[in-house]
Amino acid sequence: MPSASSLFANRDQMLYRLLSAVVGEQPATLALTTLAIDPALAGTGDSASRAQVAMALNAALFVDLLDRVPTAARYVQSIRDAGETIVFDHGALRTIDGETGELPRGHTAFARFLEPLGYEVGGLYPLPALKMTGRAYVQRDLPETIPQFFVSELHVSELPEAAQTACANVFGTSADPLGTAEWQALGALSEHGEASFDEAVTALKGALAAFGRQHEPPALADYEVLLPATKEGAWIATEGNAFNHATTRVANVIALAEELREDGYPMKPSVEISRNGRVRQTAILADKVVRPFREADGAEVPLPVPGSFYEFITRDIDPETGKLDLTFDSGNATGIFAVTRNA
């Protein structure tokens, strides 16, 4: 089992150098002394491996989520205070399978830079009740210890016509955060499996920029059309492709959920259990955030909406392989999506 160590907060370590270059020294130290890091990611050379860049991306997204989600920050601080570390299982994001302006549609907007970081699709998960599909992106080099990405996409063509029009209005203004420099750096990682420090930082900054809202603030009228038709689409309208949640892998999610509920955390009412029984998940309800909306006269009005959240998962060993069950479950995912509906 990997363990967090002051080793990774050492200024000579590649992970620290990468992370501090994109988030700053203090957040980098916080992440690298909080998360359990695989010792295989250690290194002080001149080049960064794709696995190191992938872990740095996840660590940067983790500290960004703590900045945006007070309940997540509270939980993580309690773990630090107890002298324990966090096994970061996976993170999630939502995309639009529809008109997205200059941005590639759906999961392809993320596949294009996750693949150079060593990721591949490890599972496909239909979410018909949400008119969505999820894909689990697994890092090939260290699949159990580098977090997965659960990338979902909303199929706009399955929505009512008025909601399709609202989606086109909102997401059709999307820009592409990746430019020539980022693609050159990602090309080096794709071809060689490693890149120079400067190239790795360029690729990392480009990947981080992709986890944001690439479109203009939504018109309130469009949001009000989306909300009853697809709460997930409405969430993407305000939050874009932001890191939807980070997930801690724990020994007993059912017991932990009860403990957190007793500590006053606003927990999801139930724990989701996969059909094979080996994957169990729950979450803290999404925190509220205030986002701008455009009114008909062009003025902006700030309103509270659901933001991101923090999740917990327990994974058992698959008896057929003897390895950790890294799969997801469509039913579990559908249930977890509800935590951004209740905020």
C-alpha positions in Angstrom: 0.0 0.0 0.0 1.5 3.4 -0.9 2.0 5.9 1.8 2.4 9.7 1.8 5.8 10.8 2.8 7.9 13.9 3.3 9.9 12.4 0.5 7.4 13.7 -2.1 7.4 17.2 -0.6 11.1 17.5 -1.2 12.0 20.3 -3.6 14.1 17.9 -5.6 11.3 15.5 -6.3 9.8 15.7 -9.7 6.2 15.5 -8.4 6.8 18.4 -6.1 8.5 20.5 -8.9 5.6 19.8 -11.2 2.9 20.5 -8.7 4.5 23.6 -7.2 4.9 25.0 -10.8 1.2 25.0 -11.4 -0.4 25.5 -7.9 2.3 27.0 -5.8 4.6 25.7 -3.1 2.1 25.6 -0.1 -0.7 23.8 -2.0 1.8 21.4 -3.4 3.1 20.5 0.0 -0.4 20.1 1.3 -1.3 17.7 -1.4 1.9 15.6 -1.2 1.7 15.3 2.6 -2.0 14.4 2.5 -2.3 11.9 -0.4 -0.9 8.4 -0.4 1.7 8.4 -3.2 3.0 5.3 -4.9 6.8 5.1 -4.3 7.2 4.2 -8.0 6.5 7.9 -8.7 9.6 9.1 -6.9 12.3 10.6 -9.0 14.7 13.6 -9.2 15.7 13.4 -12.9 15.4 16.0 -15.6 12.4 14.3 -17.3 8.9 13.7 -16.1 7.2 10.4 -16.8 3.6 10.3 -18.0 2.7 8.7 -14.7 4.2 11.5 -12.8 2.3 14.1 -14.9 -0.9 12.1 -14.4 -0.4 12.1 -10.6 0.5 15.8 -10.5 -2.7 16.5 -12.5 -4.8 14.6 -10.0 -3.1 16.2 -7.0 -3.7 19.7 -8.5 -7.3 18.9 -9.0 -7.6 17.6 -5.5 -6.3 20.9 -3.9 -8.5 22.9 -6.2 -11.5 21.0 -5.1 -10.6 21.6 -1.4 -10.6 25.4 -2.2 -14.1 25.1 -3.7 -15.8 22.7 -1.3 -15.7 23.6 2.4 -17.1 20.3 3.6 -14.3 18.4 1.6 -11.7 20.7 3.2 -13.2 20.0 6.6 -13.0 16.2 6.1 -9.5 16.3 4.7 -8.3 18.4 7.6 -9.7 15.9 10.1 -7.7 13.1 8.3 -4.5 15.3 8.5 -5.2 16.0 12.2 -5.4 12.3 12.9 -2.0 11.8 11.2 -3.5 9.6 8.5 -3.3 9.8 4.7 -5.9 9.7 1.9 -6.0 7.1 -0.9 -7.3 9.1 -3.8 -9.4 6.6 -5.8 -10.9 8.6 -8.6 -12.2 12.0 -9.7 -15.1 12.8 -12.0 -16.3 15.3 -14.5 -19.3 16.0 -16.7 -19.3 16.8 -20.4 -21.8 17.7 -23.2 -22.4 15.3 -26.1 -23.8 18.1 -28.3 -22.9 21.4 -29.8 -19.8 22.8 -27.9 -18.4 25.5 -30.1 -14.6 25.2 -30.4 -14.4 22.4 -27.8 -14.6 18.8 -28.9 -17.9 17.2 -27.8 -18.3 14.9 -24.9 -15.6 12.7 -23.5 -13.3 13.3 -26.5 -12.4 16.7 -25.1 -10.7 14.8 -22.3 -9.6 11.6 -24.0 -7.3 13.7 -26.2 -5.0 14.7 -23.3 -5.7 11.8 -20.9 -4.4 9.3 -23.4 -0.9 10.9 -23.6 -0.8 10.7 -19.8 -1.2 6.9 -20.0 -5.0 6.7 -19.6 -7.3 4.3 -21.5 -11.0 3.5 -21.2 -11.4 0.6 -18.7 -15.1 0.5 -18.7 -18.3 1.9 -20.3 -21.3 2.6 -18.1 -24.7 3.5 -19.6 -26.7 5.9 -17.5 -30.1 5.9 -19.3 -32.1 7.4 -16.5 -29.9 10.5 -16.8 -29.6 10.4 -20.6 -25.8 10.0 -20.1 -22.9 7.6 -20.5 -19.9 7.2 -18.2 -16.4 6.1 -19.1 -13.8 5.1 -16.6 -10.3 6.2 -17.7 -7.6 4.0 -16.0 -3.9 4.9 -15.9 -2.1 2.0 -17.5 1.2 2.2 -15.7 -0.1 2.3 -12.1 -3.9 1.5 -12.3 -4.4 0.8 -8.6 -2.5 3.8 -7.3 -3.0 6.7 -9.8 -6.6 7.9 -9.6 -9.0 7.1 -12.3 -11.2 9.6 -14.1 -14.9 8.9 -14.4 -15.9 11.0 -17.4 -19.6 11.3 -18.2 -21.4 12.9 -21.1 -24.9 14.2 -21.5 -26.6 13.1 -24.7 -28.3 16.4 -25.8 -30.1 14.7 -28.7 -32.2 12.7 -26.1 -33.5 15.8 -24.4 -36.8 17.7 -25.2 -36.4 20.1 -28.1 -36.6 23.2 -25.9 -33.7 21.8 -23.7 -31.7 21.0 -26.8 -32.0 24.6 -27.9 -31.0 25.8 -24.5 -28.0 23.5 -24.6 -26.9 24.9 -27.9 -27.3 28.5 -26.6 -25.2 27.8 -23.5 -22.5 25.3 -24.6 -22.2 26.5 -28.2 -20.0 29.4 -26.9 -17.3 27.0 -25.6 -13.7 27.8 -26.3 -10.8 25.3 -26.5 -8.3 25.8 -23.7 -5.6 23.7 -25.5 -3.3 25.4 -28.0 -0.2 24.7 -30.0 2.3 24.7 -27.1 0.1 22.3 -25.1 -0.2 19.9 -28.0 3.5 19.9 -28.6 4.1 19.0 -25.0 1.4 16.3 -25.0 2.9 15.0 -28.2 6.2 14.4 -26.5 4.5 12.5 -23.7 2.5 10.5 -26.2 5.5 9.5 -28.2 8.1 8.9 -25.5 6.1 8.3 -22.4 8.1 11.2 -20.8 8.9 14.8 -21.4 11.3 17.5 -20.3 10.3 19.4 -17.1 9.2 22.5 -19.1 7.1 20.4 -21.5 5.5 18.5 -18.6 4.6 21.8 -16.9 3.1 23.1 -20.2 1.0 19.9 -20.6 -0.1 20.0 -17.0 -1.2 23.6 -17.2 -3.2 22.9 -20.3 -4.9 19.8 -18.8 -5.8 21.8 -15.7 -7.3 24.6 -17.8 -9.6 22.0 -19.3 -11.3 21.5 -15.9 -13.2 24.7 -16.0 -16.2 26.4 -17.6 -15.2 27.0 -21.2 -18.5 28.7 -22.1 -20.0 32.1 -21.2 -22.2 32.5 -18.1 -25.6 30.9 -19.0 -28.6 33.0 -19.7 -31.1 32.6 -16.8 -33.8 31.8 -19.2 -31.8 28.9 -20.7 -30.9 27.6 -17.2 -34.6 27.6 -16.2 -35.4 25.5 -19.3 -32.5 23.0 -18.5 -33.2 22.5 -14.8 -36.5 20.5 -15.1 -35.2 18.6 -18.2 -31.8 17.7 -17.0 -30.4 18.7 -13.6 -27.0 17.4 -14.8 -27.1 19.6 -17.8 -28.0 22.6 -15.6 -25.0 21.7 -13.4 -22.7 21.8 -16.4 -24.2 25.1 -17.4 -22.9 26.8 -14.2 -19.8 24.6 -13.4 -18.6 23.6 -16.8 -16.1 20.7 -16.8 -15.0 21.4 -13.3 -13.8 18.5 -11.2 -17.2 17.3 -10.0 -15.9 15.3 -7.1 -12.8 13.6 -5.6 -13.2 10.2 -4.0 -11.3 8.7 -1.0 -10.9 4.9 -1.0 -11.7 3.6 2.5 -11.9 0.3 4.3 -15.6 0.4 5.3 -17.7 3.1 3.6 -20.9 2.0 5.4 -19.4 2.6 8.9 -17.7 5.8 7.8 -21.0 7.2 6.5 -22.5 6.7 9.9 -19.6 8.4 11.6 -19.6 11.4 9.3 -23.4 11.7 9.7 -22.9 11.8 13.5 -20.3 14.5 13.0 -22.8 16.7 11.3 -21.8 16.1 7.6 -24.8 16.4 5.2 -24.5 12.8 3.9 -26.3 11.1 1.0 -29.1 9.1 2.6 -27.9 5.7 1.5 -24.8 3.8 0.4 -24.8 2.6 -3.2 -23.8 -1.1 -3.7 -22.8 -2.5 -7.0 -24.5 -5.5 -8.6 -21.5 -7.6 -7.8 -21.4 -6.4 -4.2 -17.7 -5.5 -4.4 -18.0 -1.7 -4.9 -19.8 0.5 -2.3 -20.1 4.3 -2.5 -21.6 7.3 -0.8 -20.9 11.0 -0.6 -21.3 14.3 1.2 -24.1 16.4 -0.4 -22.8 19.1 -2.8 -21.9 22.4 -1.3 -23.7 25.5 -2.6 -21.9 28.0 -4.7 -22.9 31.4 -6.2 -22.7 31.7 -9.9 -23.5 34.5 -12.4 -26.5 34.3 -14.8 -27.2 36.7 -17.7 -30.6 38.3 -17.8 -32.5 39.4 -21.0 -31.2 42.9 -20.7 -27.5 41.7 -20.5 -27.2 42.3 -16.7 -25.7 39.6 -14.6 -27.4 38.2 -11.5 -25.7 36.0 -8.9 -27.7 33.0 -7.7 -26.9 30.0 -5.5 -26.6 26.6 -7.2 -25.1 23.1 -6.4 -21.3 22.9 -6.7 -18.9 20.0 -6.3 -18.7 17.4 -3.6 -16.6 14.7 -1.9 -17.2 11.0 -2.3 -16.1 7.8 -0.5 -15.7 4.3 -1.9 -14.8 0.8 -0.7 -13.4 -1.7 -3.2 -13.1 -5.4 -2.5 -10.7 -7.9 -4.2 -12.1 -9.5 -7.3 -11.8 -13.3 -6.5 -11.3 -14.1 -10.2 -8.2 -12.0 -10.6 -7.0 -11.6 -7.0 -6.7 -7.9 -7.7 -8.6 -4.9 -6.4 -12.0 -4.4 -8.3 -11.4 -1.1 -10.1 -14.7 -1.2 -11.9 -17.7 1.1 -11.5 -21.4 0.4 -11.6 -24.1 2.2 -13.6 -26.6 2.0 -10.7 -24.1 3.3 -8.2 -23.1 6.2 -10.5 -26.8 7.1 -11.1 -27.3 7.3 -7.3 -24.2 9.3 -6.7 -25.2 11.9 -9.4 -28.2 12.8 -7.1 -26.0 14.5 -4.6 -25.8 17.6 -6.8 -29.6 17.6 -7.1 -30.2 18.0 -3.3 -27.8 20.9 -2.6 
